[in-house]
Amino acid sequence: MAEQHFHARVVKAETERDNGRTVYVLRLLNDAGRVWTVRVDAANGTLL
C-alpha cells in the first residue's frame, strides 16, 4: 500500500512499539532518488 501511495519501493522495514501498538517504520525510495520514512499502524494498515 505504501509503495503504491508514494510510487516508490520499500528498501528498509522495522517494527516498533508506540503507546502499546505495533507500528511498521518503512523507508521508501523512488526512481528519482527521493526517500520517505513512513509509519504504518500494523493492526489496520493506516499511514500515520
Contacts in CASP RR format, 6 or more apart in sequence:
PFRMAT RR
TARGET T0000
AUTHOR 0000-0000-0000
METHOD contacts of the structure
MODEL  1
MAEQHFHARVVKAETERDNGRTVYVLRLLNDAGRVWTVRVDAANGTLL
1 40 0 8 1.000
1 45 0 8 1.000
1 47 0 8 1.000
2 10 0 8 1.000
2 26 0 8 1.000
2 28 0 8 1.000
2 38 0 8 1.000
2 40 0 8 1.000
2 47 0 8 1.000
3 9 0 8 1.000
3 10 0 8 1.000
3 28 0 8 1.000
5 47 0 8 1.000
6 28 0 8 1.000
6 30 0 8 1.000
6 36 0 8 1.000
6 38 0 8 1.000
7 30 0 8 1.000
8 28 0 8 1.000
8 29 0 8 1.000
8 30 0 8 1.000
8 34 0 8 1.000
8 36 0 8 1.000
9 28 0 8 1.000
9 29 0 8 1.000
9 30 0 8 1.000
10 26 0 8 1.000
10 27 0 8 1.000
10 28 0 8 1.000
11 27 0 8 1.000
11 28 0 8 1.000
11 29 0 8 1.000
12 26 0 8 1.000
12 27 0 8 1.000
13 24 0 8 1.000
13 25 0 8 1.000
13 26 0 8 1.000
13 27 0 8 1.000
14 24 0 8 1.000
14 25 0 8 1.000
15 22 0 8 1.000
15 23 0 8 1.000
15 24 0 8 1.000
15 25 0 8 1.000
15 42 0 8 1.000
16 22 0 8 1.000
16 23 0 8 1.000
16 24 0 8 1.000
16 25 0 8 1.000
17 23 0 8 1.000
18 39 0 8 1.000
21 41 0 8 1.000
21 42 0 8 1.000
21 43 0 8 1.000
22 41 0 8 1.000
22 42 0 8 1.000
22 43 0 8 1.000
23 39 0 8 1.000
23 40 0 8 1.000
23 41 0 8 1.000
23 42 0 8 1.000
23 48 0 8 1.000
24 39 0 8 1.000
24 40 0 8 1.000
24 42 0 8 1.000
25 37 0 8 1.000
25 38 0 8 1.000
25 39 0 8 1.000
26 37 0 8 1.000
26 38 0 8 1.000
26 39 0 8 1.000
26 40 0 8 1.000
27 35 0 8 1.000
27 36 0 8 1.000
27 37 0 8 1.000
27 38 0 8 1.000
28 35 0 8 1.000
28 36 0 8 1.000
28 37 0 8 1.000
28 38 0 8 1.000
29 35 0 8 1.000
38 47 0 8 1.000
39 47 0 8 1.000
39 48 0 8 1.000
40 46 0 8 1.000
40 47 0 8 1.000
40 48 0 8 1.000
41 48 0 8 1.000
END
